[in-house]
């Protein structure tokens, strides 16, 4: 996988367009002057968590004695479930459930809003597949995070300009792409496992 394709994968997983209504609903009780500050803080926390997971992911795999095939299959399943929830969101609103009140801190904006389990699983898969390319994966993560940050920081304007129906349609398309990627990841893990057993 190239650095660009890894960045696109992480961008799709972070789902900034789908998170716009979710983030706006979380910030509606926050004073307008504080909203941008809160959003920047949460995005930086999410980046720190994901970078920590990228760097420490190999150690987690060694401690748990997990193989690449199992990570690939598990990552495919997680991405598939996230993609399904993007295409068919639950009635309580958003792919992460009903938002709470007050100023959000870490949960649910940073985790799992941006740094969700699917992004962590994808980073584990990338580092386990090519452990010597950590710098490439870090660049891919930074590019995906930067694109996500720009979209989410412009969420108010995008929501007014595009409207909820267009954002919903874009989220559905991103969900379908994510489902296709998850199936490919799952099949790759199964094929590697079967090849290993022969």
C-alpha positions as CSV (number, residue, x, y, z in Angstrom):
1,X,0.0,0.0,0.0
2,X,1.3,3.4,-0.9
3,X,1.5,6.4,1.5
4,X,-1.3,8.2,-0.5
5,X,-3.6,5.1,-0.5
6,X,-3.0,4.7,3.2
7,X,-3.9,8.4,3.8
8,X,-7.1,8.0,1.7
9,X,-8.0,4.9,3.7
10,X,-7.5,6.7,7.1
11,X,-9.4,9.7,5.8
12,X,-12.4,7.5,4.8
13,X,-12.3,5.9,8.2
14,X,-12.2,9.2,10.1
15,X,-15.4,10.2,8.1
16,X,-15.2,14.0,8.5
17,X,-18.3,14.7,6.3
18,X,-20.4,12.2,8.3
19,X,-19.1,13.7,11.6
20,X,-20.2,17.3,10.7
21,X,-23.8,17.0,12.0
22,X,-22.5,15.0,15.0
23,X,-19.9,17.6,15.9
24,X,-22.3,20.5,15.4
25,X,-24.9,18.9,17.7
26,X,-22.2,18.4,20.3
27,X,-21.1,22.0,20.1
28,X,-24.6,23.6,20.1
29,X,-24.4,24.1,23.9
30,X,-20.9,25.5,23.8
31,X,-20.5,29.3,23.5
32,X,-19.7,30.4,19.9
33,X,-16.4,31.8,20.9
34,X,-15.3,28.5,22.5
35,X,-16.4,26.2,19.6
36,X,-13.3,26.5,17.5
37,X,-11.0,26.2,20.5
38,X,-12.8,23.1,21.7
39,X,-12.7,21.6,18.2
40,X,-8.9,22.3,17.7
41,X,-8.2,20.8,21.2
42,X,-10.2,17.6,20.4
43,X,-8.5,17.2,17.0
44,X,-5.0,17.5,18.6
45,X,-5.9,15.0,21.2
46,X,-7.1,12.6,18.5
47,X,-3.9,13.1,16.6
48,X,-1.8,12.4,19.7
49,X,-3.8,9.2,20.4
50,X,-3.4,7.9,16.8
51,X,0.3,8.7,16.7
52,X,0.8,6.9,20.0
53,X,-1.1,3.9,18.6
54,X,1.0,4.1,15.4
55,X,4.3,4.1,17.3
56,X,3.3,1.6,20.0
57,X,1.1,-0.7,17.9
58,X,3.9,-3.2,17.2
59,X,4.5,-3.6,20.9
60,X,0.8,-4.2,21.5
61,X,0.8,-6.9,18.9
62,X,3.9,-8.6,20.4
63,X,2.4,-8.5,23.9
64,X,-0.9,-10.0,22.7
65,X,0.9,-12.4,20.3
66,X,-1.3,-11.5,17.4
67,X,-0.5,-12.4,13.8
68,X,-0.9,-10.3,10.7
69,X,-3.7,-12.4,9.3
70,X,-5.8,-12.1,12.4
71,X,-5.3,-8.3,12.5
72,X,-6.2,-8.1,8.8
73,X,-9.4,-10.1,9.3
74,X,-10.4,-8.3,12.5
75,X,-9.7,-4.9,10.9
76,X,-11.8,-5.8,7.9
77,X,-14.7,-6.8,10.1
78,X,-14.5,-3.5,12.1
79,X,-14.3,-1.4,9.0
80,X,-17.2,-3.3,7.5
81,X,-19.3,-2.5,10.6
82,X,-18.4,1.1,10.5
83,X,-19.1,1.3,6.8
84,X,-22.5,-0.3,7.4
85,X,-23.3,2.2,10.1
86,X,-22.3,5.0,7.7
87,X,-24.6,3.7,5.0
88,X,-27.4,2.8,7.4
89,X,-27.0,5.1,10.4
90,X,-28.9,4.2,13.6
91,X,-32.1,6.2,14.4
92,X,-30.7,7.8,17.5
93,X,-28.4,10.0,15.2
94,X,-24.8,9.7,14.1
95,X,-22.7,6.7,13.8
96,X,-21.6,7.1,17.4
97,X,-25.0,7.4,19.0
98,X,-26.9,10.2,20.7
99,X,-24.7,13.2,21.6
100,X,-24.5,14.5,25.2
101,X,-24.7,18.0,26.6
102,X,-22.1,20.5,27.8
103,X,-18.6,21.0,26.5
104,X,-17.2,17.7,25.2
105,X,-13.7,16.6,26.4
106,X,-11.9,13.7,24.7
107,X,-15.1,11.6,24.5
108,X,-16.9,11.5,22.1
109,X,-15.3,14.0,19.8
110,X,-11.7,13.0,19.9
111,X,-12.4,9.3,20.7
112,X,-14.2,7.7,19.0
113,X,-15.2,10.7,16.8
114,X,-11.9,11.1,15.0
115,X,-9.6,8.5,16.7
116,X,-12.0,5.5,16.6
117,X,-11.4,1.8,16.9
118,X,-11.4,1.4,13.1
119,X,-8.6,4.0,12.7
120,X,-6.6,2.2,15.4
121,X,-7.2,-1.2,13.7
122,X,-6.1,0.3,10.4
123,X,-2.9,1.7,11.9
124,X,-2.2,-1.7,13.6
125,X,-2.6,-3.4,10.2
126,X,-0.3,-0.9,8.4
127,X,2.5,-1.2,11.0
128,X,2.2,-5.0,11.2
129,X,2.2,-5.4,7.4
130,X,5.2,-3.1,6.8
131,X,6.9,-2.3,10.2
132,X,9.8,-0.6,8.5
133,X,7.5,2.1,7.0
134,X,6.4,3.8,10.2
135,X,7.5,7.2,8.8
136,X,5.3,6.7,5.7
137,X,2.3,5.7,7.8
138,X,2.9,8.8,10.0
139,X,2.8,11.0,6.9
140,X,-0.4,9.3,5.7
141,X,-1.9,9.8,9.1
142,X,-0.9,13.5,9.2
143,X,-2.4,14.0,5.7
144,X,-5.7,12.3,6.6
145,X,-5.9,14.2,9.9
146,X,-5.1,17.5,8.2
147,X,-7.8,17.0,5.6
148,X,-10.3,15.9,8.4
149,X,-9.4,18.9,10.5
150,X,-9.9,21.4,7.6
151,X,-13.4,19.9,6.9
152,X,-14.4,19.8,10.5
153,X,-13.2,23.3,11.3
154,X,-15.3,24.5,8.3
155,X,-18.3,22.4,9.4
156,X,-20.6,25.4,10.0
157,X,-20.0,26.8,6.5
158,X,-20.2,23.4,4.8
159,X,-23.4,22.5,6.6
160,X,-25.0,25.8,5.5
161,X,-23.6,25.5,1.9
162,X,-24.1,21.8,1.1
163,X,-27.1,21.1,3.4
164,X,-27.8,18.0,5.4
165,X,-29.1,15.9,2.4
166,X,-25.9,16.4,0.4
167,X,-23.7,15.6,3.4
168,X,-25.7,12.5,4.1
169,X,-25.3,11.4,0.5
170,X,-21.6,11.9,0.6
171,X,-21.4,10.0,3.9
172,X,-23.2,7.1,2.2
173,X,-20.8,7.1,-0.7
174,X,-17.8,7.1,1.7
175,X,-19.4,4.2,3.6
176,X,-19.8,2.2,0.5
177,X,-16.1,2.8,-0.4
178,X,-15.1,1.8,3.2
179,X,-17.2,-1.5,2.9
180,X,-15.4,-2.3,-0.3
181,X,-12.0,-1.7,1.3
182,X,-13.0,-3.8,4.4
183,X,-14.0,-6.7,2.2
184,X,-10.7,-6.6,0.4
185,X,-8.9,-6.4,3.7
186,X,-10.9,-9.4,5.1
187,X,-10.3,-11.5,2.0
188,X,-6.6,-10.7,2.0
189,X,-6.4,-11.8,5.6
190,X,-8.3,-15.1,4.9
191,X,-6.1,-15.7,1.8
192,X,-2.9,-15.2,3.8
193,X,-4.2,-17.5,6.6
194,X,-5.1,-20.3,4.1
195,X,-1.8,-19.9,2.3
196,X,0.0,-20.2,5.7
197,X,-1.9,-23.4,6.5
198,X,-1.0,-25.1,3.2
